[in-house]
C-alpha cells in the first residue's frame, strides 16, 4: 500500500519535470513571442 501511494505521489512531479525539460525551449520561445507582441502593440 505505501509503495503504491509513494509511486502515485512521485508520478506527477516526474511527469512535470519531463514535460518541462521537453518544452523548455518552446516556453522561452513563447515568452519572446509574447514580449514581441506586447512591444509591437504598444509602439
mmCIF entry with sequence, helices, sheets and N, C-alpha, C, O atoms, coordinates in Angstrom:
data_MODEL
# 
_entry.id   MODEL 
# 
_entity.id                         1 
_entity.type                       polymer 
_entity.pdbx_number_of_molecules   1 
# 
_entity_poly.entity_id                      1 
_entity_poly.type                           'polypeptide(L)' 
_entity_poly.nstd_linkage                   no 
_entity_poly.nstd_monomer                   no 
_entity_poly.pdbx_seq_one_letter_code       
;(UNK)(UNK)(UNK)(UNK)(UNK)(UNK)(UNK)(UNK)(UNK)(UNK)(UNK)(UNK)(UNK)(UNK)(UNK)(UNK)
(UNK)(UNK)(UNK)(UNK)(UNK)(UNK)(UNK)(UNK)(UNK)(UNK)(UNK)(UNK)(UNK)(UNK)(UNK)(UNK)
(UNK)(UNK)(UNK)(UNK)(UNK)(UNK)(UNK)(UNK)(UNK)(UNK)(UNK)
;
_entity_poly.pdbx_seq_one_letter_code_can   XXXXXXXXXXXXXXXXXXXXXXXXXXXXXXXXXXXXXXXXXXX 
_entity_poly.pdbx_strand_id                 A 
# 
loop_
_entity_poly_seq.entity_id 
_entity_poly_seq.num 
_entity_poly_seq.mon_id 
_entity_poly_seq.hetero 
1 1  UNK n 
1 2  UNK n 
1 3  UNK n 
1 4  UNK n 
1 5  UNK n 
1 6  UNK n 
1 7  UNK n 
1 8  UNK n 
1 9  UNK n 
1 10 UNK n 
1 11 UNK n 
1 12 UNK n 
1 13 UNK n 
1 14 UNK n 
1 15 UNK n 
1 16 UNK n 
1 17 UNK n 
1 18 UNK n 
1 19 UNK n 
1 20 UNK n 
1 21 UNK n 
1 22 UNK n 
1 23 UNK n 
1 24 UNK n 
1 25 UNK n 
1 26 UNK n 
1 27 UNK n 
1 28 UNK n 
1 29 UNK n 
1 30 UNK n 
1 31 UNK n 
1 32 UNK n 
1 33 UNK n 
1 34 UNK n 
1 35 UNK n 
1 36 UNK n 
1 37 UNK n 
1 38 UNK n 
1 39 UNK n 
1 40 UNK n 
1 41 UNK n 
1 42 UNK n 
1 43 UNK n 
# 
_struct_asym.id          A 
_struct_asym.entity_id   1 
# 
_struct_conf.conf_type_id            HELX_P 
_struct_conf.id                      HELX_P1 
_struct_conf.pdbx_PDB_helix_id       AA1 
_struct_conf.beg_label_comp_id       UNK 
_struct_conf.beg_label_asym_id       A 
_struct_conf.beg_label_seq_id        2 
_struct_conf.pdbx_beg_PDB_ins_code   ? 
_struct_conf.end_label_comp_id       UNK 
_struct_conf.end_label_asym_id       A 
_struct_conf.end_label_seq_id        42 
_struct_conf.pdbx_end_PDB_ins_code   ? 
_struct_conf.beg_auth_comp_id        UNK 
_struct_conf.beg_auth_asym_id        A 
_struct_conf.beg_auth_seq_id         2 
_struct_conf.end_auth_comp_id        UNK 
_struct_conf.end_auth_asym_id        A 
_struct_conf.end_auth_seq_id         42 
_struct_conf.pdbx_PDB_helix_class    1 
_struct_conf.details                 ? 
_struct_conf.pdbx_PDB_helix_length   41 
# 
_struct_conf_type.id          HELX_P 
_struct_conf_type.criteria    ? 
_struct_conf_type.reference   ? 
# 
loop_
_atom_site.group_PDB 
_atom_site.id 
_atom_site.type_symbol 
_atom_site.label_atom_id 
_atom_site.label_alt_id 
_atom_site.label_comp_id 
_atom_site.label_asym_id 
_atom_site.label_entity_id 
_atom_site.label_seq_id 
_atom_site.pdbx_PDB_ins_code 
_atom_site.Cartn_x 
_atom_site.Cartn_y 
_atom_site.Cartn_z 
_atom_site.occupancy 
_atom_site.B_iso_or_equiv 
_atom_site.pdbx_formal_charge 
_atom_site.auth_seq_id 
_atom_site.auth_comp_id 
_atom_site.auth_asym_id 
_atom_site.auth_atom_id 
_atom_site.pdbx_PDB_model_num 
ATOM 1   N N  . UNK A 1 1  ? 0.843  -1.210 0.000   1.00 0.00 ? 1  UNK A N  1 
ATOM 2   C CA . UNK A 1 1  ? 0.000  0.000  0.000   1.00 0.00 ? 1  UNK A CA 1 
ATOM 3   C C  . UNK A 1 1  ? 0.879  1.260  0.000   1.00 0.00 ? 1  UNK A C  1 
ATOM 4   O O  . UNK A 1 1  ? 0.677  2.156  -0.820  1.00 0.00 ? 1  UNK A O  1 
ATOM 5   N N  . UNK A 1 2  ? 1.841  1.327  0.910   1.00 0.00 ? 2  UNK A N  1 
ATOM 6   C CA . UNK A 1 2  ? 2.666  2.532  0.992   1.00 0.00 ? 2  UNK A CA 1 
ATOM 7   C C  . UNK A 1 2  ? 3.517  2.692  -0.268  1.00 0.00 ? 2  UNK A C  1 
ATOM 8   O O  . UNK A 1 2  ? 3.765  3.810  -0.719  1.00 0.00 ? 2  UNK A O  1 
ATOM 9   N N  . UNK A 1 3  ? 3.962  1.567  -0.830  1.00 0.00 ? 3  UNK A N  1 
ATOM 10  C CA . UNK A 1 3  ? 4.740  1.664  -2.064  1.00 0.00 ? 3  UNK A CA 1 
ATOM 11  C C  . UNK A 1 3  ? 3.885  2.232  -3.197  1.00 0.00 ? 3  UNK A C  1 
ATOM 12  O O  . UNK A 1 3  ? 4.350  3.057  -3.983  1.00 0.00 ? 3  UNK A O  1 
ATOM 13  N N  . UNK A 1 4  ? 2.639  1.784  -3.269  1.00 0.00 ? 4  UNK A N  1 
ATOM 14  C CA . UNK A 1 4  ? 1.741  2.254  -4.326  1.00 0.00 ? 4  UNK A CA 1 
ATOM 15  C C  . UNK A 1 4  ? 1.478  3.757  -4.176  1.00 0.00 ? 4  UNK A C  1 
ATOM 16  O O  . UNK A 1 4  ? 1.545  4.495  -5.158  1.00 0.00 ? 4  UNK A O  1 
ATOM 17  N N  . UNK A 1 5  ? 1.184  4.207  -2.970  1.00 0.00 ? 5  UNK A N  1 
ATOM 18  C CA . UNK A 1 5  ? 0.880  5.622  -2.774  1.00 0.00 ? 5  UNK A CA 1 
ATOM 19  C C  . UNK A 1 5  ? 2.129  6.470  -3.008  1.00 0.00 ? 5  UNK A C  1 
ATOM 20  O O  . UNK A 1 5  ? 2.032  7.596  -3.495  1.00 0.00 ? 5  UNK A O  1 
ATOM 21  N N  . UNK A 1 6  ? 3.303  5.933  -2.661  1.00 0.00 ? 6  UNK A N  1 
ATOM 22  C CA . UNK A 1 6  ? 4.532  6.680  -2.909  1.00 0.00 ? 6  UNK A CA 1 
ATOM 23  C C  . UNK A 1 6  ? 4.752  6.856  -4.419  1.00 0.00 ? 6  UNK A C  1 
ATOM 24  O O  . UNK A 1 6  ? 5.154  7.927  -4.874  1.00 0.00 ? 6  UNK A O  1 
ATOM 25  N N  . UNK A 1 7  ? 4.490  5.814  -5.173  1.00 0.00 ? 7  UNK A N  1 
ATOM 26  C CA . UNK A 1 7  ? 4.638  5.911  -6.630  1.00 0.00 ? 7  UNK A CA 1 
ATOM 27  C C  . UNK A 1 7  ? 3.654  6.933  -7.187  1.00 0.00 ? 7  UNK A C  1 
ATOM 28  O O  . UNK A 1 7  ? 4.005  7.722  -8.064  1.00 0.00 ? 7  UNK A O  1 
ATOM 29  N N  . UNK A 1 8  ? 2.439  6.920  -6.685  1.00 0.00 ? 8  UNK A N  1 
ATOM 30  C CA . UNK A 1 8  ? 1.445  7.879  -7.165  1.00 0.00 ? 8  UNK A CA 1 
ATOM 31  C C  . UNK A 1 8  ? 1.847  9.306  -6.807  1.00 0.00 ? 8  UNK A C  1 
ATOM 32  O O  . UNK A 1 8  ? 1.623  10.231 -7.588  1.00 0.00 ? 8  UNK A O  1 
ATOM 33  N N  . UNK A 1 9  ? 2.438  9.486  -5.634  1.00 0.00 ? 9  UNK A N  1 
ATOM 34  C CA . UNK A 1 9  ? 2.843  10.832 -5.234  1.00 0.00 ? 9  UNK A CA 1 
ATOM 35  C C  . UNK A 1 9  ? 4.002  11.341 -6.086  1.00 0.00 ? 9  UNK A C  1 
ATOM 36  O O  . UNK A 1 9  ? 4.077  12.531 -6.391  1.00 0.00 ? 9  UNK A O  1 
ATOM 37  N N  . UNK A 1 10 ? 4.900  10.442 -6.467  1.00 0.00 ? 10 UNK A N  1 
ATOM 38  C CA . UNK A 1 10 ? 6.058  10.867 -7.254  1.00 0.00 ? 10 UNK A CA 1 
ATOM 39  C C  . UNK A 1 10 ? 5.726  11.045 -8.727  1.00 0.00 ? 10 UNK A C  1 
ATOM 40  O O  . UNK A 1 10 ? 6.421  11.765 -9.444  1.00 0.00 ? 10 UNK A O  1 
ATOM 41  N N  . UNK A 1 11 ? 4.677  10.399 -9.169  1.00 0.00 ? 11 UNK A N  1 
ATOM 42  C CA . UNK A 1 11 ? 4.404  10.381 -10.613 1.00 0.00 ? 11 UNK A CA 1 
ATOM 43  C C  . UNK A 1 11 ? 4.131  11.772 -11.197 1.00 0.00 ? 11 UNK A C  1 
ATOM 44  O O  . UNK A 1 11 ? 4.728  12.108 -12.220 1.00 0.00 ? 11 UNK A O  1 
ATOM 45  N N  . UNK A 1 12 ? 3.267  12.591 -10.605 1.00 0.00 ? 12 UNK A N  1 
ATOM 46  C CA . UNK A 1 12 ? 3.017  13.914 -11.200 1.00 0.00 ? 12 UNK A CA 1 
ATOM 47  C C  . UNK A 1 12 ? 4.276  14.778 -11.266 1.00 0.00 ? 12 UNK A C  1 
ATOM 48  O O  . UNK A 1 12 ? 4.495  15.500 -12.239 1.00 0.00 ? 12 UNK A O  1 
ATOM 49  N N  . UNK A 1 13 ? 5.095  14.696 -10.223 1.00 0.00 ? 13 UNK A N  1 
ATOM 50  C CA . UNK A 1 13 ? 6.315  15.501 -10.210 1.00 0.00 ? 13 UNK A CA 1 
ATOM 51  C C  . UNK A 1 13 ? 7.259  15.060 -11.326 1.00 0.00 ? 13 UNK A C  1 
ATOM 52  O O  . UNK A 1 13 ? 7.845  15.887 -12.024 1.00 0.00 ? 13 UNK A O  1 
ATOM 53  N N  . UNK A 1 14 ? 7.394  13.749 -11.481 1.00 0.00 ? 14 UNK A N  1 
ATOM 54  C CA . UNK A 1 14 ? 8.248  13.235 -12.558 1.00 0.00 ? 14 UNK A CA 1 
ATOM 55  C C  . UNK A 1 14 ? 7.681  13.641 -13.915 1.00 0.00 ? 14 UNK A C  1 
ATOM 56  O O  . UNK A 1 14 ? 8.420  14.033 -14.819 1.00 0.00 ? 14 UNK A O  1 
ATOM 57  N N  . UNK A 1 15 ? 6.377  13.542 -14.042 1.00 0.00 ? 15 UNK A N  1 
ATOM 58  C CA . UNK A 1 15 ? 5.721  13.943 -15.284 1.00 0.00 ? 15 UNK A CA 1 
ATOM 59  C C  . UNK A 1 15 ? 5.974  15.416 -15.579 1.00 0.00 ? 15 UNK A C  1 
ATOM 60  O O  . UNK A 1 15 ? 6.280  15.789 -16.711 1.00 0.00 ? 15 UNK A O  1 
ATOM 61  N N  . UNK A 1 16 ? 5.845  16.241 -14.558 1.00 0.00 ? 16 UNK A N  1 
ATOM 62  C CA . UNK A 1 16 ? 6.044  17.677 -14.733 1.00 0.00 ? 16 UNK A CA 1 
ATOM 63  C C  . UNK A 1 16 ? 7.482  17.976 -15.141 1.00 0.00 ? 16 UNK A C  1 
ATOM 64  O O  . UNK A 1 16 ? 7.721  18.804 -16.020 1.00 0.00 ? 16 UNK A O  1 
ATOM 65  N N  . UNK A 1 17 ? 8.447  17.298 -14.500 1.00 0.00 ? 17 UNK A N  1 
ATOM 66  C CA . UNK A 1 17 ? 9.850  17.520 -14.843 1.00 0.00 ? 17 UNK A CA 1 
ATOM 67  C C  . UNK A 1 17 ? 10.137 17.120 -16.282 1.00 0.00 ? 17 UNK A C  1 
ATOM 68  O O  . UNK A 1 17 ? 10.845 17.828 -16.998 1.00 0.00 ? 17 UNK A O  1 
ATOM 69  N N  . UNK A 1 18 ? 9.588  15.981 -16.708 1.00 0.00 ? 18 UNK A N  1 
ATOM 70  C CA . UNK A 1 18 ? 9.800  15.552 -18.096 1.00 0.00 ? 18 UNK A CA 1 
ATOM 71  C C  . UNK A 1 18 ? 9.155  16.544 -19.059 1.00 0.00 ? 18 UNK A C  1 
ATOM 72  O O  . UNK A 1 18 ? 9.743  16.901 -20.080 1.00 0.00 ? 18 UNK A O  1 
ATOM 73  N N  . UNK A 1 19 ? 7.948  16.984 -18.727 1.00 0.00 ? 19 UNK A N  1 
ATOM 74  C CA . UNK A 1 19 ? 7.248  17.953 -19.579 1.00 0.00 ? 19 UNK A CA 1 
ATOM 75  C C  . UNK A 1 19 ? 8.047  19.252 -19.671 1.00 0.00 ? 19 UNK A C  1 
ATOM 76  O O  . UNK A 1 19 ? 8.208  19.811 -20.756 1.00 0.00 ? 19 UNK A O  1 
ATOM 77  N N  . UNK A 1 20 ? 8.543  19.725 -18.537 1.00 0.00 ? 20 UNK A N  1 
ATOM 78  C CA . UNK A 1 20 ? 9.277  20.984 -18.528 1.00 0.00 ? 20 UNK A CA 1 
ATOM 79  C C  . UNK A 1 20 ? 10.581 20.858 -19.308 1.00 0.00 ? 20 UNK A C  1 
ATOM 80  O O  . UNK A 1 20 ? 10.953 21.769 -20.048 1.00 0.00 ? 20 UNK A O  1 
ATOM 81  N N  . UNK A 1 21 ? 11.281 19.727 -19.148 1.00 0.00 ? 21 UNK A N  1 
ATOM 82  C CA . UNK A 1 21 ? 12.529 19.531 -19.883 1.00 0.00 ? 21 UNK A CA 1 
ATOM 83  C C  . UNK A 1 21 ? 12.277 19.474 -21.383 1.00 0.00 ? 21 UNK A C  1 
ATOM 84  O O  . UNK A 1 21 ? 13.073 19.974 -22.178 1.00 0.00 ? 21 UNK A O  1 
ATOM 85  N N  . UNK A 1 22 ? 11.166 18.860 -21.756 1.00 0.00 ? 22 UNK A N  1 
ATOM 86  C CA . UNK A 1 22 ? 10.852 18.733 -23.180 1.00 0.00 ? 22 UNK A CA 1 
ATOM 87  C C  . UNK A 1 22 ? 10.490 20.085 -23.780 1.00 0.00 ? 22 UNK A C  1 
ATOM 88  O O  . UNK A 1 22 ? 10.880 20.388 -24.908 1.00 0.00 ? 22 UNK A O  1 
ATOM 89  N N  . UNK A 1 23 ? 9.750  20.896 -23.040 1.00 0.00 ? 23 UNK A N  1 
ATOM 90  C CA . UNK A 1 23 ? 9.194  22.119 -23.611 1.00 0.00 ? 23 UNK A CA 1 
ATOM 91  C C  . UNK A 1 23 ? 9.936  23.367 -23.147 1.00 0.00 ? 23 UNK A C  1 
ATOM 92  O O  . UNK A 1 23 ? 9.435  24.480 -23.308 1.00 0.00 ? 23 UNK A O  1 
ATOM 93  N N  . UNK A 1 24 ? 11.121 23.192 -22.575 1.00 0.00 ? 24 UNK A N  1 
ATOM 94  C CA . UNK A 1 24 ? 11.848 24.340 -22.033 1.00 0.00 ? 24 UNK A CA 1 
ATOM 95  C C  . UNK A 1 24 ? 12.099 25.384 -23.118 1.00 0.00 ? 24 UNK A C  1 
ATOM 96  O O  . UNK A 1 24 ? 11.818 26.565 -22.912 1.00 0.00 ? 24 UNK A O  1 
ATOM 97  N N  . UNK A 1 25 ? 12.617 24.971 -24.257 1.00 0.00 ? 25 UNK A N  1 
ATOM 98  C CA . UNK A 1 25 ? 12.931 25.933 -25.309 1.00 0.00 ? 25 UNK A CA 1 
ATOM 99  C C  . UNK A 1 25 ? 11.657 26.531 -25.900 1.00 0.00 ? 25 UNK A C  1 
ATOM 100 O O  . UNK A 1 25 ? 11.647 27.697 -26.293 1.00 0.00 ? 25 UNK A O  1 
ATOM 101 N N  . UNK A 1 26 ? 10.592 25.748 -25.965 1.00 0.00 ? 26 UNK A N  1 
ATOM 102 C CA . UNK A 1 26 ? 9.356  26.294 -26.531 1.00 0.00 ? 26 UNK A CA 1 
ATOM 103 C C  . UNK A 1 26 ? 8.709  27.282 -25.570 1.00 0.00 ? 26 UNK A C  1 
ATOM 104 O O  . UNK A 1 26 ? 8.053  28.229 -26.004 1.00 0.00 ? 26 UNK A O  1 
ATOM 105 N N  . UNK A 1 27 ? 8.888  27.070 -24.258 1.00 0.00 ? 27 UNK A N  1 
ATOM 106 C CA . UNK A 1 27 ? 8.384  28.052 -23.287 1.00 0.00 ? 27 UNK A CA 1 
ATOM 107 C C  . UNK A 1 27 ? 9.132  29.377 -23.469 1.00 0.00 ? 27 UNK A C  1 
ATOM 108 O O  . UNK A 1 27 ? 8.517  30.443 -23.462 1.00 0.00 ? 27 UNK A O  1 
ATOM 109 N N  . UNK A 1 28 ? 10.446 29.311 -23.632 1.00 0.00 ? 28 UNK A N  1 
ATOM 110 C CA . UNK A 1 28 ? 11.244 30.523 -23.836 1.00 0.00 ? 28 UNK A CA 1 
ATOM 111 C C  . UNK A 1 28 ? 10.813 31.211 -25.129 1.00 0.00 ? 28 UNK A C  1 
ATOM 112 O O  . UNK A 1 28 ? 10.700 32.436 -25.179 1.00 0.00 ? 28 UNK A O  1 
ATOM 113 N N  . UNK A 1 29 ? 10.576 30.425 -26.165 1.00 0.00 ? 29 UNK A N  1 
ATOM 114 C CA . UNK A 1 29 ? 10.145 30.999 -27.439 1.00 0.00 ? 29 UNK A CA 1 
ATOM 115 C C  . UNK A 1 29 ? 8.790  31.680 -27.296 1.00 0.00 ? 29 UNK A C  1 
ATOM 116 O O  . UNK A 1 29 ? 8.567  32.757 -27.849 1.00 0.00 ? 29 UNK A O  1 
ATOM 117 N N  . UNK A 1 30 ? 7.889  31.048 -26.554 1.00 0.00 ? 30 UNK A N  1 
ATOM 118 C CA . UNK A 1 30 ? 6.577  31.660 -26.319 1.00 0.00 ? 30 UNK A CA 1 
ATOM 119 C C  . UNK A 1 30 ? 6.718  32.976 -25.563 1.00 0.00 ? 30 UNK A C  1 
ATOM 120 O O  . UNK A 1 30 ? 6.021  33.945 -25.865 1.00 0.00 ? 30 UNK A O  1 
ATOM 121 N N  . UNK A 1 31 ? 7.611  33.014 -24.588 1.00 0.00 ? 31 UNK A N  1 
ATOM 122 C CA . UNK A 1 31 ? 7.817  34.255 -23.840 1.00 0.00 ? 31 UNK A CA 1 
ATOM 123 C C  . UNK A 1 31 ? 8.318  35.358 -24.764 1.00 0.00 ? 31 UNK A C  1 
ATOM 124 O O  . UNK A 1 31 ? 7.855  36.496 -24.686 1.00 0.00 ? 31 UNK A O  1 
ATOM 125 N N  . UNK A 1 32 ? 9.259  35.023 -25.633 1.00 0.00 ? 32 UNK A N  1 
ATOM 126 C CA . UNK A 1 32 ? 9.759  36.022 -26.576 1.00 0.00 ? 32 UNK A CA 1 
ATOM 127 C C  . UNK A 1 32 ? 8.651  36.497 -27.505 1.00 0.00 ? 32 UNK A C  1 
ATOM 128 O O  . UNK A 1 32 ? 8.550  37.686 -27.806 1.00 0.00 ? 32 UNK A O  1 
ATOM 129 N N  . UNK A 1 33 ? 7.822  35.563 -27.957 1.00 0.00 ? 33 UNK A N  1 
ATOM 130 C CA . UNK A 1 33 ? 6.711  35.946 -28.839 1.00 0.00 ? 33 UNK A CA 1 
ATOM 131 C C  . UNK A 1 33 ? 5.748  36.882 -28.128 1.00 0.00 ? 33 UNK A C  1 
ATOM 132 O O  . UNK A 1 33 ? 5.268  37.849 -28.719 1.00 0.00 ? 33 UNK A O  1 
ATOM 133 N N  . UNK A 1 34 ? 5.463  36.601 -26.867 1.00 0.00 ? 34 UNK A N  1 
ATOM 134 C CA . UNK A 1 34 ? 4.553  37.460 -26.098 1.00 0.00 ? 34 UNK A CA 1 
ATOM 135 C C  . UNK A 1 34 ? 5.163  38.848 -25.924 1.00 0.00 ? 34 UNK A C  1 
ATOM 136 O O  . UNK A 1 34 ? 4.468  39.855 -26.064 1.00 0.00 ? 34 UNK A O  1 
ATOM 137 N N  . UNK A 1 35 ? 6.455  38.903 -25.621 1.00 0.00 ? 35 UNK A N  1 
ATOM 138 C CA . UNK A 1 35 ? 7.130  40.197 -25.454 1.00 0.00 ? 35 UNK A CA 1 
ATOM 139 C C  . UNK A 1 35 ? 7.073  40.980 -26.763 1.00 0.00 ? 35 UNK A C  1 
ATOM 140 O O  . UNK A 1 35 ? 6.787  42.177 -26.764 1.00 0.00 ? 35 UNK A O  1 
ATOM 141 N N  . UNK A 1 36 ? 7.343  40.306 -27.870 1.00 0.00 ? 36 UNK A N  1 
ATOM 142 C CA . UNK A 1 36 ? 7.318  40.975 -29.178 1.00 0.00 ? 36 UNK A CA 1 
ATOM 143 C C  . UNK A 1 36 ? 5.916  41.499 -29.473 1.00 0.00 ? 36 UNK A C  1 
ATOM 144 O O  . UNK A 1 36 ? 5.754  42.622 -29.950 1.00 0.00 ? 36 UNK A O  1 
ATOM 145 N N  . UNK A 1 37 ? 4.912  40.689 -29.190 1.00 0.00 ? 37 UNK A N  1 
ATOM 146 C CA . UNK A 1 37 ? 3.524  41.117 -29.426 1.00 0.00 ? 37 UNK A CA 1 
ATOM 147 C C  . UNK A 1 37 ? 3.192  42.336 -28.561 1.00 0.00 ? 37 UNK A C  1 
ATOM 148 O O  . UNK A 1 37 ? 2.574  43.288 -29.037 1.00 0.00 ? 37 UNK A O  1 
ATOM 149 N N  . UNK A 1 38 ? 3.597  42.303 -27.304 1.00 0.00 ? 38 UNK A N  1 
ATOM 150 C CA . UNK A 1 38 ? 3.320  43.443 -26.423 1.00 0.00 ? 38 UNK A CA 1 
ATOM 151 C C  . UNK A 1 38 ? 4.041  44.693 -26.912 1.00 0.00 ? 38 UNK A C  1 
ATOM 152 O O  . UNK A 1 38 ? 3.453  45.774 -26.955 1.00 0.00 ? 38 UNK A O  1 
ATOM 153 N N  . UNK A 1 39 ? 5.300  44.551 -27.278 1.00 0.00 ? 39 UNK A N  1 
ATOM 154 C CA . UNK A 1 39 ? 6.081  45.710 -27.723 1.00 0.00 ? 39 UNK A CA 1 
ATOM 155 C C  . UNK A 1 39 ? 5.478  46.296 -28.995 1.00 0.00 ? 39 UNK A C  1 
ATOM 156 O O  . UNK A 1 39 ? 5.324  47.512 -29.110 1.00 0.00 ? 39 UNK A O  1 
ATOM 157 N N  . UNK A 1 40 ? 5.138  45.435 -29.947 1.00 0.00 ? 40 UNK A N  1 
ATOM 158 C CA . UNK A 1 40 ? 4.576  45.960 -31.199 1.00 0.00 ? 40 UNK A CA 1 
ATOM 159 C C  . UNK A 1 40 ? 3.169  46.509 -30.978 1.00 0.00 ? 40 UNK A C  1 
ATOM 160 O O  . UNK A 1 40 ? 2.717  47.376 -31.726 1.00 0.00 ? 40 UNK A O  1 
ATOM 161 N N  . UNK A 1 41 ? 2.484  46.016 -29.969 1.00 0.00 ? 41 UNK A N  1 
ATOM 162 C CA . UNK A 1 41 ? 1.142  46.533 -29.691 1.00 0.00 ? 41 UNK A CA 1 
ATOM 163 C C  . UNK A 1 41 ? 1.215  47.946 -29.103 1.00 0.00 ? 41 UNK A C  1 
ATOM 164 O O  . UNK A 1 41 ? 0.398  48.809 -29.425 1.00 0.00 ? 41 UNK A O  1 
ATOM 165 N N  . UNK A 1 42 ? 2.194  48.161 -28.245 1.00 0.00 ? 42 UNK A N  1 
ATOM 166 C CA . UNK A 1 42 ? 2.265  49.456 -27.559 1.00 0.00 ? 42 UNK A CA 1 
ATOM 167 C C  . UNK A 1 42 ? 3.022  50.505 -28.365 1.00 0.00 ? 42 UNK A C  1 
ATOM 168 O O  . UNK A 1 42 ? 2.895  51.698 -28.086 1.00 0.00 ? 42 UNK A O  1 
ATOM 169 N N  . UNK A 1 43 ? 3.811  50.086 -29.364 1.00 0.00 ? 43 UNK A N  1 
ATOM 170 C CA . UNK A 1 43 ? 4.600  51.084 -30.094 1.00 0.00 ? 43 UNK A CA 1 
ATOM 171 C C  . UNK A 1 43 ? 4.167  51.263 -31.521 1.00 0.00 ? 43 UNK A C  1 
ATOM 172 O O  . UNK A 1 43 ? 4.747  52.071 -32.246 1.00 0.00 ? 43 UNK A O  1 
# 
